[in-house]
Amino acid sequence: MNDIATENTQQYTYIIAGGGMSGLSLAYYLAESQLPYERILILEQGSESPKTWCFWSNEDHPFDAYAEHEWKDLVIQSFDNQALDLSIDPFVYRKIESTTWTQAILEKLKSNPKFEFVQATVESFQYHGKFAQVLTSQGKFEATEKIFDSISPYPCNLTDPKELKQHFVGLFIETNFPLFDSSKATLFDFRIAFTNACEFMYVLPTSSRTALFEHTFFSNTLIEETEYLKQIKAYLFAYYGLSDDDYEIKGREKGIIPMNYVEIPQNLHQKIVKIGTAGGFVKASTGYSFKRTQELLKNLVSKLESNQWNAKVITQTRFKVLLDRIFIQVLVDQQVKGSSVFEKLFQKNSATRMLRFLDEKTSTWEDLRLMTTVPTWPFMKAFFKIVFNR
Ligand SMILES: Cc1cc2nc3c(=O)[nH]c(=O)nc-3n(C[C@H](O)[C@H](O)[C@H](O)COP(=O)(O)OP(=O)(O)OC[C@H]3O[C@@H](n4cnc5c(N)ncnc54)[C@H](O)[C@@H]3O)c2cc1C
C-alpha cells in the first residue's frame, strides 16, 4: 500500500470517523482481531461532553473493568408508591463514565503503532474509484477497505411529535451526610408521572453520599432544560428531604436519544458503513445502545474476519422489529400512561425475563406470553396502526 495514495491524500486500510463510543469500541475489536491491516485512522473532532453509559449484562466483557459502579438489585417505584424490588441475578447493571473508558481505550490503542489519531472535523464522504474517501478540516483521507461512519445524524426530527425521543437532564450530587443505599439503582421512579407521557426519575447511587438523578422522558415533545432541573430539585426535597444547602452539584449531563425506528439496511459489501447511533444501533424502544453496540461490532469484525461480505450489519428479526415499533407507537399515542406499561410488564414478568426481552434474547413463545401482560387495547390499536400504515 502506498503511504500517499494521490497528492495530499493519505491512505489507510480502515478509517473510523468519530472516536466516541462506537468508533473506539470498533477500534478495540479491530485491534484484537486477526484481520490483516496496515494502518487504521481514527478521526475525532474532540468536542463531546462526558456521558454515563449503563447497561445490564449476564456475560463478562473486558470493558467491565472500567465500570465505576455495579448493582445486582434494581428498583421500580410505581406511580402509586409501590416499590418493586428486582433481583436481576445473573445480570449485573453497570455504570461506565465515558471519560474513564475513553482514556483507557485510547491508551491501549496508542500502544499499537498501526493506529493513528487525527483531530479533525469530518466534512463529507465520497467515493474515488474503488476506494472511499473522507474530507476533513485536516485534509483528505482514503480507505482501501472501509470507512466506518459514526458521525452522520440518525434520521430523527426533534420537533416531529410522531417521533419518540428519550430526553433527559441529570445532576450528579454529593450530600453533606450519608443518605443513599448504593446497592440498589432505581431504573424507573414513576411517582412523578402525572400525565400519560412516560416520565420518570432515574436514580443511580454510587456511594452513601453520591448519586446521579436523571429526570427522563420517553416522549415526542421536548421541554426546556430549566423544567427538568426544577423537577429534580423538587424530587430531592419530596423523596429525600434534601434542600439546596444539603448537597453540592458535582456535574450534569443531558441527552436526546432517538427512539424512532428507522431501518438502515447495510451489509459488509459497502465501502462506507454506518455504526453507532448513525447506524441505527440504539435499541429504539429503550434508548439503550452501549451493550448492543458491543455485540453488533464484535459480530461485524468476526464477519469481516470470515469474509462474509453479504452479512448484514444489524440482524434483527422482523418480529422483534414489529414488537419495537408497537411499543414505540403506544408511547407516542399516549392512550395509556407510559408508566403503567412498564409497571405492568415488570410486575407480571420476572426481571430477568424482562431484561432478556429488552435484549431481544427471548423466544417468540416468550414474547407472545409477555404480550399478554401489557394493556391490551393500546397495544392492539398500535399494532393495527402499524400494519395499516404499511
Ligand atoms: C448523556 C447520554 C447518556 C447516555 N447513556 C446511555 C446509557 O446509560 N446506556 C446506553 O446504552 N446508552 C446511553 N446513551 C446512548 C448512547 O450509548 C450514546 O449516545 C453513545 O455515546 C453513542 O455512541 P456513538 O458512537 O454513536 O456516538 P458518540 O459516542 O457521540 O460518538 C460520536 C463521536 O463523533 C464525534 N464527531 C461528531 N461529529 C464529528 C465530525 N463532523 N467530525 C469528527 N468527529 C465528529 C463526536 O465528537 C463523538 O466523539 C447515552 C447518550 C447520552 C447523550
PDBQT file of the ligand as one rigid body, heavy atoms in Angstrom, charges set to zero:
ROOT
HETATM    1  C1  LIG A 401     -25.809  11.807  28.028  1.00  0.00    +0.000 C 
HETATM    2  C2  LIG A 401     -26.035  10.448  27.417  1.00  0.00    +0.000 A 
HETATM    3  C3  LIG A 401     -26.119   9.333  28.235  1.00  0.00    +0.000 A 
HETATM    4  C4  LIG A 401     -26.332   8.071  27.664  1.00  0.00    +0.000 A 
HETATM    5  N1  LIG A 401     -26.427   6.989  28.492  1.00  0.00    +0.000 NA
HETATM    6  C5  LIG A 401     -26.589   5.771  27.965  1.00  0.00    +0.000 A 
HETATM    7  C6  LIG A 401     -26.651   4.625  28.816  1.00  0.00    +0.000 A 
HETATM    8  O1  LIG A 401     -26.655   4.750  30.046  1.00  0.00    +0.000 OA
HETATM    9  N2  LIG A 401     -26.735   3.406  28.249  1.00  0.00    +0.000 N 
HETATM   10  C7  LIG A 401     -26.771   3.234  26.890  1.00  0.00    +0.000 A 
HETATM   11  O2  LIG A 401     -26.820   2.104  26.434  1.00  0.00    +0.000 OA
HETATM   12  N3  LIG A 401     -26.759   4.307  26.063  1.00  0.00    +0.000 NA
HETATM   13  C8  LIG A 401     -26.661   5.555  26.563  1.00  0.00    +0.000 A 
HETATM   14  N4  LIG A 401     -26.614   6.650  25.729  1.00  0.00    +0.000 N 
HETATM   15  C9  LIG A 401     -26.812   6.422  24.276  1.00  0.00    +0.000 C 
HETATM   16  C10 LIG A 401     -25.525   6.024  23.530  1.00  0.00    +0.000 C 
HETATM   17  O3  LIG A 401     -24.936   4.905  24.143  1.00  0.00    +0.000 OA
HETATM   18  C11 LIG A 401     -24.524   7.146  23.467  1.00  0.00    +0.000 C 
HETATM   19  O4  LIG A 401     -25.083   8.260  22.829  1.00  0.00    +0.000 OA
HETATM   20  C12 LIG A 401     -23.245   6.733  22.730  1.00  0.00    +0.000 C 
HETATM   21  O5  LIG A 401     -22.264   7.677  23.002  1.00  0.00    +0.000 OA
HETATM   22  C13 LIG A 401     -23.478   6.617  21.219  1.00  0.00    +0.000 C 
HETATM   23  O6  LIG A 401     -22.294   6.229  20.611  1.00  0.00    +0.000 OA
HETATM   24  P1  LIG A 401     -21.896   6.761  19.179  1.00  0.00    +0.000 P 
HETATM   25  O7  LIG A 401     -20.554   6.246  18.869  1.00  0.00    +0.000 OA
HETATM   26  O8  LIG A 401     -22.997   6.546  18.239  1.00  0.00    +0.000 OA
HETATM   27  O9  LIG A 401     -21.834   8.362  19.358  1.00  0.00    +0.000 OA
HETATM   28  P2  LIG A 401     -20.787   9.192  20.189  1.00  0.00    +0.000 P 
HETATM   29  O10 LIG A 401     -20.311   8.444  21.365  1.00  0.00    +0.000 OA
HETATM   30  O11 LIG A 401     -21.428  10.518  20.412  1.00  0.00    +0.000 OA
HETATM   31  O12 LIG A 401     -19.555   9.325  19.184  1.00  0.00    +0.000 OA
HETATM   32  C14 LIG A 401     -19.562  10.131  18.041  1.00  0.00    +0.000 C 
HETATM   33  C15 LIG A 401     -18.232  10.865  18.015  1.00  0.00    +0.000 C 
HETATM   34  O13 LIG A 401     -18.109  11.523  16.777  1.00  0.00    +0.000 OA
HETATM   35  C16 LIG A 401     -17.555  12.795  17.009  1.00  0.00    +0.000 C 
HETATM   36  N5  LIG A 401     -17.986  13.634  15.909  1.00  0.00    +0.000 N 
HETATM   37  C17 LIG A 401     -19.237  14.070  15.640  1.00  0.00    +0.000 A 
HETATM   38  N6  LIG A 401     -19.259  14.779  14.512  1.00  0.00    +0.000 NA
HETATM   39  C18 LIG A 401     -17.989  14.799  14.047  1.00  0.00    +0.000 A 
HETATM   40  C19 LIG A 401     -17.372  15.358  12.899  1.00  0.00    +0.000 A 
HETATM   41  N7  LIG A 401     -18.075  16.030  11.978  1.00  0.00    +0.000 N 
HETATM   42  N8  LIG A 401     -16.051  15.163  12.741  1.00  0.00    +0.000 NA
HETATM   43  C20 LIG A 401     -15.317  14.453  13.635  1.00  0.00    +0.000 A 
HETATM   44  N9  LIG A 401     -15.845  13.901  14.726  1.00  0.00    +0.000 NA
HETATM   45  C21 LIG A 401     -17.167  14.068  14.927  1.00  0.00    +0.000 A 
HETATM   46  C22 LIG A 401     -18.083  13.240  18.361  1.00  0.00    +0.000 C 
HETATM   47  O14 LIG A 401     -17.246  14.221  18.955  1.00  0.00    +0.000 OA
HETATM   48  C23 LIG A 401     -18.113  11.913  19.108  1.00  0.00    +0.000 C 
HETATM   49  O15 LIG A 401     -16.937  11.713  19.845  1.00  0.00    +0.000 OA
HETATM   50  C24 LIG A 401     -26.447   7.923  26.264  1.00  0.00    +0.000 A 
HETATM   51  C25 LIG A 401     -26.392   9.070  25.462  1.00  0.00    +0.000 A 
HETATM   52  C26 LIG A 401     -26.204  10.308  26.028  1.00  0.00    +0.000 A 
HETATM   53  C27 LIG A 401     -26.191  11.526  25.123  1.00  0.00    +0.000 C 
ENDROOT
TORSDOF 0
